[in-house]
Amino acid sequence: MVVSIIFIALVTAFILTVIISPISIPVLKRLKFGQSIREEGPKSHMKKGGTPTMGGVMVLLSILFTTLIIQGFVLEWSTETFLLLLVTIGFGFLGFLDDFIKITKKRNLGLTSKQKLAGQLIIALIFFLVLNDSQFSTDVAVPGTTMSIDFDWFYLLLTIVMLVGSSNAVNLTDGLDGLLAGTGAIAFGAFAVLAWNVEMGNAAVFAATTAGAVLGFLVFNAHPAKVFMGDTGSLALGGGLAALAIITKLELLLIIIGAVFVLETVSVILQVLSFKLKGTRIFKMSPIHHHFELSGWSEWRVVVTFWVAAAVCAVLGIYIEVWV
């Protein structure tokens, strides 16, 4: 029964996004919600200027409608579903504000880092307080072992680090046509399998719903992209992914399943540290997907390679949790 519901959620979200997108893209064009391209970025990206952005709105609408349909007619509402929606929609709203400011001000910077962090912290705190009120376990399992560590009140710090870190890491990954849509769908698909494995049906349905919505978006975001996700989508997906890892008690497994996002973040950190300490750059450009572009790889080759890497990490994460 649960497997069929998971499948229905995935397909429903996919179809909804495919229906919503052709209607929304012309509206975004008329509103002149076009992407501003970084001048310091790869020169090949300059031709993408003006491509509609804020496509994450379509993904969020699909997730919200599908969740309302499934939870309203098939499953009962749960604290888990509420929290997953809270983080995903909440972080998506922060991204929407960021995108909106960029577009209206015709610049590549939206919310300040302090404003964005403040919003993320507020959402993370609400998320933790609701979890804590439901007597949520603060034990963190070590993947591939029977060991666990009780974080006690330090679990609040872990929650904040995971939600803020994941949302920013996923946001950094959104730099090439279809890159985040593909890797994001794979990661959420993996958590749908894992949530089902630990018998958390509501979380599994939400993960499948998000995977379906992102796959539907990929139809229009694959190279050459007709629409970009924007911070509206990337912050929402990053927050939602971390929330899933926390709720399913697979916190550390997020590092493995989301290894591509971790790599993107680490590449930026190393680049900044190297330049500040030595005055030299390790990569031709960070995040690392731009390094491969500037090394002569086509955009499509970079994206497909990262998809494959994400799939390998997802399978590895599932293997460790289910069979080790």
QUIRAWO-V722159 format. One record per run of one state. SS is the DSSP state (alpha for helix, beta for strand, coil for the rest). FROM is the first residue (numbers start at 1). LEN is the number of residues. If there is no record, write none. Layout:
ss: (SS | SS)
from: (FROM | FROM)
len: (LEN | LEN)
This chain:
ss: (coil | alpha | coil | beta | coil | alpha | coil | beta | coil | alpha | coil | alpha | coil | alpha | coil | beta | coil | beta | coil | alpha | coil | alpha | coil | alpha | coil | alpha | coil | alpha | coil | alpha | coil | alpha | coil | alpha | coil)
from: (1 | 2 | 31 | 34 | 35 | 43 | 49 | 52 | 53 | 56 | 74 | 79 | 106 | 113 | 134 | 139 | 142 | 148 | 151 | 154 | 174 | 179 | 198 | 201 | 222 | 230 | 248 | 253 | 258 | 259 | 279 | 288 | 295 | 299 | 323)
len: (1 | 29 | 3 | 1 | 8 | 6 | 3 | 1 | 3 | 18 | 5 | 27 | 7 | 21 | 5 | 3 | 6 | 3 | 3 | 20 | 5 | 19 | 3 | 21 | 8 | 18 | 5 | 5 | 1 | 20 | 9 | 7 | 4 | 24 | 2)
